[in-house]
Amino acid sequence: MNDAVVIGGLAMFASTGFIVVVALTAAALLGFFEKRIDHGEH
């Protein structure tokens, strides 16, 4: 395989994985804070 293709594939995979991790982290934090707010109101 061509080095440029390998580097491009790794970059695409890394960026996609990074986006997924950020999205999961944001969702987890939002759920955590929503639960804390609900418990705080009650």
CHARMM-style PDB file with segment names, atoms N, HN, CA, C and O in Angstrom:
ATOM      1  N   MET     1       0.844  -1.200   0.000  1.00  0.00      PROA
ATOM      2  CA  MET     1       0.000   0.000   0.000  1.00  0.00      PROA
ATOM      3  C   MET     1       0.877   1.247   0.000  1.00  0.00      PROA
ATOM      4  O   MET     1       2.048   1.212   0.379  1.00  0.00      PROA
ATOM      5  N   ASN     2       0.283   2.332  -0.431  1.00  0.00      PROA
ATOM      6  HN  ASN     2      -0.668   2.361  -0.739  1.00  0.00      PROA
ATOM      7  CA  ASN     2       1.015   3.595  -0.481  1.00  0.00      PROA
ATOM      8  C   ASN     2       1.061   4.208   0.924  1.00  0.00      PROA
ATOM      9  O   ASN     2       0.095   4.128   1.683  1.00  0.00      PROA
ATOM     10  N   ASP     3       2.196   4.816   1.248  1.00  0.00      PROA
ATOM     11  HN  ASP     3       2.981   4.880   0.631  1.00  0.00      PROA
ATOM     12  CA  ASP     3       2.334   5.412   2.581  1.00  0.00      PROA
ATOM     13  C   ASP     3       1.281   6.497   2.805  1.00  0.00      PROA
ATOM     14  O   ASP     3       0.734   6.614   3.902  1.00  0.00      PROA
ATOM     15  N   ALA     4       0.997   7.288   1.774  1.00  0.00      PROA
ATOM     16  HN  ALA     4       1.442   7.194   0.883  1.00  0.00      PROA
ATOM     17  CA  ALA     4       0.016   8.369   1.915  1.00  0.00      PROA
ATOM     18  C   ALA     4      -1.359   7.785   2.247  1.00  0.00      PROA
ATOM     19  O   ALA     4      -2.103   8.346   3.052  1.00  0.00      PROA
ATOM     20  N   VAL     5      -1.685   6.657   1.620  1.00  0.00      PROA
ATOM     21  HN  VAL     5      -1.080   6.201   0.966  1.00  0.00      PROA
ATOM     22  CA  VAL     5      -2.989   6.033   1.884  1.00  0.00      PROA
ATOM     23  C   VAL     5      -3.048   5.531   3.323  1.00  0.00      PROA
ATOM     24  O   VAL     5      -4.064   5.688   4.001  1.00  0.00      PROA
ATOM     25  N   VAL     6      -1.956   4.927   3.784  1.00  0.00      PROA
ATOM     26  HN  VAL     6      -1.132   4.799   3.233  1.00  0.00      PROA
ATOM     27  CA  VAL     6      -1.918   4.411   5.158  1.00  0.00      PROA
ATOM     28  C   VAL     6      -2.046   5.561   6.151  1.00  0.00      PROA
ATOM     29  O   VAL     6      -2.821   5.483   7.103  1.00  0.00      PROA
ATOM     30  N   ILE     7      -1.281   6.631   5.924  1.00  0.00      PROA
ATOM     31  HN  ILE     7      -0.651   6.695   5.150  1.00  0.00      PROA
ATOM     32  CA  ILE     7      -1.326   7.783   6.834  1.00  0.00      PROA
ATOM     33  C   ILE     7      -2.719   8.413   6.818  1.00  0.00      PROA
ATOM     34  O   ILE     7      -3.251   8.780   7.865  1.00  0.00      PROA
ATOM     35  N   GLY     8      -3.305   8.535   5.625  1.00  0.00      PROA
ATOM     36  HN  GLY     8      -2.873   8.237   4.774  1.00  0.00      PROA
ATOM     37  CA  GLY     8      -4.647   9.117   5.520  1.00  0.00      PROA
ATOM     38  C   GLY     8      -5.668   8.256   6.251  1.00  0.00      PROA
ATOM     39  O   GLY     8      -6.547   8.773   6.940  1.00  0.00      PROA
ATOM     40  N   GLY     9      -5.546   6.935   6.096  1.00  0.00      PROA
ATOM     41  HN  GLY     9      -4.831   6.515   5.537  1.00  0.00      PROA
ATOM     42  CA  GLY     9      -6.479   6.041   6.771  1.00  0.00      PROA
ATOM     43  C   GLY     9      -6.344   6.128   8.282  1.00  0.00      PROA
ATOM     44  O   GLY     9      -7.341   6.161   9.004  1.00  0.00      PROA
ATOM     45  N   LEU    10      -5.102   6.166   8.755  1.00  0.00      PROA
ATOM     46  HN  LEU    10      -4.292   6.139   8.169  1.00  0.00      PROA
ATOM     47  CA  LEU    10      -4.890   6.270  10.202  1.00  0.00      PROA
ATOM     48  C   LEU    10      -5.424   7.597  10.728  1.00  0.00      PROA
ATOM     49  O   LEU    10      -6.026   7.644  11.801  1.00  0.00      PROA
ATOM     50  N   ALA    11      -5.206   8.672   9.978  1.00  0.00      PROA
ATOM     51  HN  ALA    11      -4.717   8.633   9.107  1.00  0.00      PROA
ATOM     52  CA  ALA    11      -5.687   9.990  10.408  1.00  0.00      PROA
ATOM     53  C   ALA    11      -7.213   9.994  10.466  1.00  0.00      PROA
ATOM     54  O   ALA    11      -7.805  10.530  11.403  1.00  0.00      PROA
ATOM     55  N   MET    12      -7.847   9.388   9.449  1.00  0.00      PROA
ATOM     56  HN  MET    12      -7.366   8.953   8.688  1.00  0.00      PROA
ATOM     57  CA  MET    12      -9.310   9.352   9.426  1.00  0.00      PROA
ATOM     58  C   MET    12      -9.828   8.525  10.601  1.00  0.00      PROA
ATOM     59  O   MET    12     -10.783   8.916  11.272  1.00  0.00      PROA
ATOM     60  N   PHE    13      -9.191   7.381  10.843  1.00  0.00      PROA
ATOM     61  HN  PHE    13      -8.416   7.064  10.298  1.00  0.00      PROA
ATOM     62  CA  PHE    13      -9.600   6.503  11.943  1.00  0.00      PROA
ATOM     63  C   PHE    13      -9.417   7.212  13.285  1.00  0.00      PROA
ATOM     64  O   PHE    13     -10.283   7.132  14.156  1.00  0.00      PROA
ATOM     65  N   ALA    14      -8.292   7.902  13.449  1.00  0.00      PROA
ATOM     66  HN  ALA    14      -7.588   7.967  12.741  1.00  0.00      PROA
ATOM     67  CA  ALA    14      -8.003   8.594  14.706  1.00  0.00      PROA
ATOM     68  C   ALA    14      -9.008   9.717  14.938  1.00  0.00      PROA
ATOM     69  O   ALA    14      -9.523   9.870  16.045  1.00  0.00      PROA
ATOM     70  N   SER    15      -9.290  10.507  13.891  1.00  0.00      PROA
ATOM     71  HN  SER    15      -8.872  10.382  12.992  1.00  0.00      PROA
ATOM     72  CA  SER    15     -10.224  11.624  14.049  1.00  0.00      PROA
ATOM     73  C   SER    15     -11.623  11.101  14.352  1.00  0.00      PROA
ATOM     74  O   SER    15     -12.334  11.669  15.181  1.00  0.00      PROA
ATOM     75  N   THR    16     -12.019  10.022  13.684  1.00  0.00      PROA
ATOM     76  HN  THR    16     -11.442   9.561  13.010  1.00  0.00      PROA
ATOM     77  CA  THR    16     -13.354   9.457  13.928  1.00  0.00      PROA
ATOM     78  C   THR    16     -13.442   8.933  15.362  1.00  0.00      PROA
ATOM     79  O   THR    16     -14.428   9.182  16.055  1.00  0.00      PROA
ATOM     80  N   GLY    17     -12.418   8.213  15.803  1.00  0.00      PROA
ATOM     81  HN  GLY    17     -11.616   8.011  15.240  1.00  0.00      PROA
ATOM     82  CA  GLY    17     -12.408   7.692  17.162  1.00  0.00      PROA
ATOM     83  C   GLY    17     -12.433   8.823  18.180  1.00  0.00      PROA
ATOM     84  O   GLY    17     -13.100   8.726  19.210  1.00  0.00      PROA
ATOM     85  N   PHE    18     -11.698   9.901  17.888  1.00  0.00      PROA
ATOM     86  HN  PHE    18     -11.156   9.980  17.052  1.00  0.00      PROA
ATOM     87  CA  PHE    18     -11.661  11.044  18.803  1.00  0.00      PROA
ATOM     88  C   PHE    18     -13.045  11.669  18.928  1.00  0.00      PROA
ATOM     89  O   PHE    18     -13.489  12.005  20.026  1.00  0.00      PROA
ATOM     90  N   ILE    19     -13.732  11.823  17.778  1.00  0.00      PROA
ATOM     91  HN  ILE    19     -13.371  11.550  16.886  1.00  0.00      PROA
ATOM     92  CA  ILE    19     -15.077  12.412  17.788  1.00  0.00      PROA
ATOM     93  C   ILE    19     -16.028  11.531  18.594  1.00  0.00      PROA
ATOM     94  O   ILE    19     -16.850  12.034  19.359  1.00  0.00      PROA
ATOM     95  N   VAL    20     -15.912  10.210  18.419  1.00  0.00      PROA
ATOM     96  HN  VAL    20     -15.243   9.801  17.798  1.00  0.00      PROA
ATOM     97  CA  VAL    20     -16.788   9.285  19.150  1.00  0.00      PROA
ATOM     98  C   VAL    20     -16.538   9.396  20.654  1.00  0.00      PROA
ATOM     99  O   VAL    20     -17.480   9.424  21.445  1.00  0.00      PROA
ATOM    100  N   VAL    21     -15.272   9.458  21.041  1.00  0.00      PROA
ATOM    101  HN  VAL    21     -14.507   9.434  20.398  1.00  0.00      PROA
ATOM    102  CA  VAL    21     -14.935   9.562  22.467  1.00  0.00      PROA
ATOM    103  C   VAL    21     -15.481  10.863  23.048  1.00  0.00      PROA
ATOM    104  O   VAL    21     -16.043  10.869  24.143  1.00  0.00      PROA
ATOM    105  N   VAL    22     -15.315  11.965  22.315  1.00  0.00      PROA
ATOM    106  HN  VAL    22     -14.858  11.961  21.426  1.00  0.00      PROA
ATOM    107  CA  VAL    22     -15.809  13.262  22.796  1.00  0.00      PROA
ATOM    108  C   VAL    22     -17.331  13.227  22.933  1.00  0.00      PROA
ATOM    109  O   VAL    22     -17.883  13.731  23.911  1.00  0.00      PROA
ATOM    110  N   ALA    23     -18.008  12.628  21.946  1.00  0.00      PROA
ATOM    111  HN  ALA    23     -17.559  12.218  21.152  1.00  0.00      PROA
ATOM    112  CA  ALA    23     -19.475  12.567  21.982  1.00  0.00      PROA
ATOM    113  C   ALA    23     -19.945  11.736  23.176  1.00  0.00      PROA
ATOM    114  O   ALA    23     -20.875  12.127  23.882  1.00  0.00      PROA
ATOM    115  N   LEU    24     -19.301  10.592  23.398  1.00  0.00      PROA
ATOM    116  HN  LEU    24     -18.546  10.274  22.825  1.00  0.00      PROA
ATOM    117  CA  LEU    24     -19.694   9.733  24.525  1.00  0.00      PROA
ATOM    118  C   LEU    24     -19.429  10.440  25.854  1.00  0.00      PROA
ATOM    119  O   LEU    24     -20.239  10.360  26.777  1.00  0.00      PROA
ATOM    120  N   THR    25     -18.299  11.127  25.946  1.00  0.00      PROA
ATOM    121  HN  THR    25     -17.641  11.192  25.196  1.00  0.00      PROA
ATOM    122  CA  THR    25     -17.967  11.835  27.181  1.00  0.00      PROA
ATOM    123  C   THR    25     -18.976  12.947  27.448  1.00  0.00      PROA
ATOM    124  O   THR    25     -19.426  13.124  28.580  1.00  0.00      PROA
ATOM    125  N   ALA    26     -19.331  13.694  26.404  1.00  0.00      PROA
ATOM    126  HN  ALA    26     -18.966  13.550  25.484  1.00  0.00      PROA
ATOM    127  CA  ALA    26     -20.299  14.786  26.555  1.00  0.00      PROA
ATOM    128  C   ALA    26     -21.653  14.228  26.985  1.00  0.00      PROA
ATOM    129  O   ALA    26     -22.307  14.791  27.863  1.00  0.00      PROA
ATOM    130  N   ALA    27     -22.073  13.125  26.371  1.00  0.00      PROA
ATOM    131  HN  ALA    27     -21.541  12.668  25.658  1.00  0.00      PROA
ATOM    132  CA  ALA    27     -23.365  12.528  26.720  1.00  0.00      PROA
ATOM    133  C   ALA    27     -23.346  12.048  28.170  1.00  0.00      PROA
ATOM    134  O   ALA    27     -24.323  12.232  28.896  1.00  0.00      PROA
ATOM    135  N   ALA    28     -22.248  11.439  28.591  1.00  0.00      PROA
ATOM    136  HN  ALA    28     -21.454  11.290  28.001  1.00  0.00      PROA
ATOM    137  CA  ALA    28     -22.139  10.943  29.963  1.00  0.00      PROA
ATOM    138  C   ALA    28     -22.180  12.106  30.955  1.00  0.00      PROA
ATOM    139  O   ALA    28     -22.839  12.019  31.991  1.00  0.00      PROA
ATOM    140  N   LEU    29     -21.478  13.189  30.637  1.00  0.00      PROA
ATOM    141  HN  LEU    29     -20.942  13.259  29.795  1.00  0.00      PROA
ATOM    142  CA  LEU    29     -21.466  14.344  31.536  1.00  0.00      PROA
ATOM    143  C   LEU    29     -22.852  14.970  31.616  1.00  0.00      PROA
ATOM    144  O   LEU    29     -23.304  15.343  32.699  1.00  0.00      PROA
ATOM    145  N   LEU    30     -23.533  15.087  30.468  1.00  0.00      PROA
ATOM    146  HN  LEU    30     -23.166  14.784  29.588  1.00  0.00      PROA
ATOM    147  CA  LEU    30     -24.873  15.680  30.467  1.00  0.00      PROA
ATOM    148  C   LEU    30     -25.815  14.829  31.315  1.00  0.00      PROA
ATOM    149  O   LEU    30     -26.583  15.362  32.117  1.00  0.00      PROA
ATOM    150  N   GLY    31     -25.758  13.508  31.141  1.00  0.00      PROA
ATOM    151  HN  GLY    31     -25.135  13.075  30.490  1.00  0.00      PROA
ATOM    152  CA  GLY    31     -26.617  12.623  31.925  1.00  0.00      PROA
ATOM    153  C   GLY    31     -26.294  12.732  33.408  1.00  0.00      PROA
ATOM    154  O   GLY    31     -27.198  12.730  34.243  1.00  0.00      PROA
ATOM    155  N   PHE    32     -25.013  12.826  33.738  1.00  0.00      PROA
ATOM    156  HN  PHE    32     -24.278  12.828  33.060  1.00  0.00      PROA
ATOM    157  CA  PHE    32     -24.595  12.926  35.136  1.00  0.00      PROA
ATOM    158  C   PHE    32     -25.127  14.211  35.770  1.00  0.00      PROA
ATOM    159  O   PHE    32     -25.660  14.190  36.879  1.00  0.00      PROA
ATOM    160  N   PHE    33     -24.975  15.343  35.046  1.00  0.00      PROA
ATOM    161  HN  PHE    33     -24.542  15.360  34.145  1.00  0.00      PROA
ATOM    162  CA  PHE    33     -25.429  16.622  35.598  1.00  0.00      PROA
ATOM    163  C   PHE    33     -26.953  16.678  35.664  1.00  0.00      PROA
ATOM    164  O   PHE    33     -27.510  17.258  36.596  1.00  0.00      PROA
ATOM    165  N   GLU    34     -27.635  16.078  34.677  1.00  0.00      PROA
ATOM    166  HN  GLU    34     -27.183  15.607  33.919  1.00  0.00      PROA
ATOM    167  CA  GLU    34     -29.099  16.076  34.710  1.00  0.00      PROA
ATOM    168  C   GLU    34     -29.595  15.304  35.929  1.00  0.00      PROA
ATOM    169  O   GLU    34     -30.542  15.731  36.590  1.00  0.00      PROA
ATOM    170  N   LYS    35     -28.960  14.163  36.232  1.00  0.00      PROA
ATOM    171  HN  LYS    35     -28.191  13.816  35.695  1.00  0.00      PROA
ATOM    172  CA  LYS    35     -29.354  13.380  37.397  1.00  0.00      PROA
ATOM    173  C   LYS    35     -29.103  14.181  38.673  1.00  0.00      PROA
ATOM    174  O   LYS    35     -29.925  14.169  39.590  1.00  0.00      PROA
ATOM    175  N   ARG    36     -27.969  14.876  38.729  1.00  0.00      PROA
ATOM    176  HN  ARG    36     -27.302  14.886  37.985  1.00  0.00      PROA
ATOM    177  CA  ARG    36     -27.656  15.659  39.937  1.00  0.00      PROA
ATOM    178  C   ARG    36     -28.663  16.783  40.100  1.00  0.00      PROA
ATOM    179  O   ARG    36     -29.094  17.068  41.217  1.00  0.00      PROA
ATOM    180  N   ILE    37     -29.047  17.433  38.990  1.00  0.00      PROA
ATOM    181  HN  ILE    37     -28.696  17.201  38.083  1.00  0.00      PROA
ATOM    182  CA  ILE    37     -30.013  18.532  39.069  1.00  0.00      PROA
ATOM    183  C   ILE    37     -31.368  17.991  39.536  1.00  0.00      PROA
ATOM    184  O   ILE    37     -32.027  18.611  40.371  1.00  0.00      PROA
ATOM    185  N   ASP    38     -31.783  16.840  39.002  1.00  0.00      PROA
ATOM    186  HN  ASP    38     -31.248  16.336  38.324  1.00  0.00      PROA
ATOM    187  CA  ASP    38     -33.068  16.257  39.397  1.00  0.00      PROA
ATOM    188  C   ASP    38     -33.064  15.935  40.890  1.00  0.00      PROA
ATOM    189  O   ASP    38     -34.035  16.227  41.588  1.00  0.00      PROA
ATOM    190  N   HSD    39     -31.989  15.342  41.381  1.00  0.00      PROA
ATOM    191  HN  HSD    39     -31.200  15.105  40.814  1.00  0.00      PROA
ATOM    192  CA  HSD    39     -31.913  15.004  42.798  1.00  0.00      PROA
ATOM    193  C   HSD    39     -31.880  16.278  43.644  1.00  0.00      PROA
ATOM    194  O   HSD    39     -32.412  16.307  44.753  1.00  0.00      PROA
ATOM    195  N   GLY    40     -31.249  17.334  43.112  1.00  0.00      PROA
ATOM    196  HN  GLY    40     -30.816  17.311  42.211  1.00  0.00      PROA
ATOM    197  CA  GLY    40     -31.159  18.580  43.849  1.00  0.00      PROA
ATOM    198  C   GLY    40     -32.528  19.229  43.995  1.00  0.00      PROA
ATOM    199  O   GLY    40     -32.846  19.775  45.051  1.00  0.00      PROA
ATOM    200  N   GLU    41     -33.349  19.172  42.928  1.00  0.00      PROA
ATOM    201  HN  GLU    41     -33.090  18.728  42.070  1.00  0.00      PROA
ATOM    202  CA  GLU    41     -34.683  19.774  42.987  1.00  0.00      PROA
ATOM    203  C   GLU    41     -35.561  19.026  43.978  1.00  0.00      PROA
ATOM    204  O   GLU    41     -36.329  19.642  44.717  1.00  0.00      PROA
ATOM    205  N   HSD    42     -35.455  17.707  43.998  1.00  0.00      PROA
ATOM    206  HN  HSD    42     -34.832  17.206  43.397  1.00  0.00      PROA
ATOM    207  CA  HSD    42     -36.266  16.911  44.914  1.00  0.00      PROA
ATOM    208  C   HSD    42     -35.562  16.847  46.268  1.00  0.00      PROA
ATOM    209  OT1 HSD    42     -36.070  16.222  47.199  1.00  0.00      PROA
TER     210      HSD     42
END
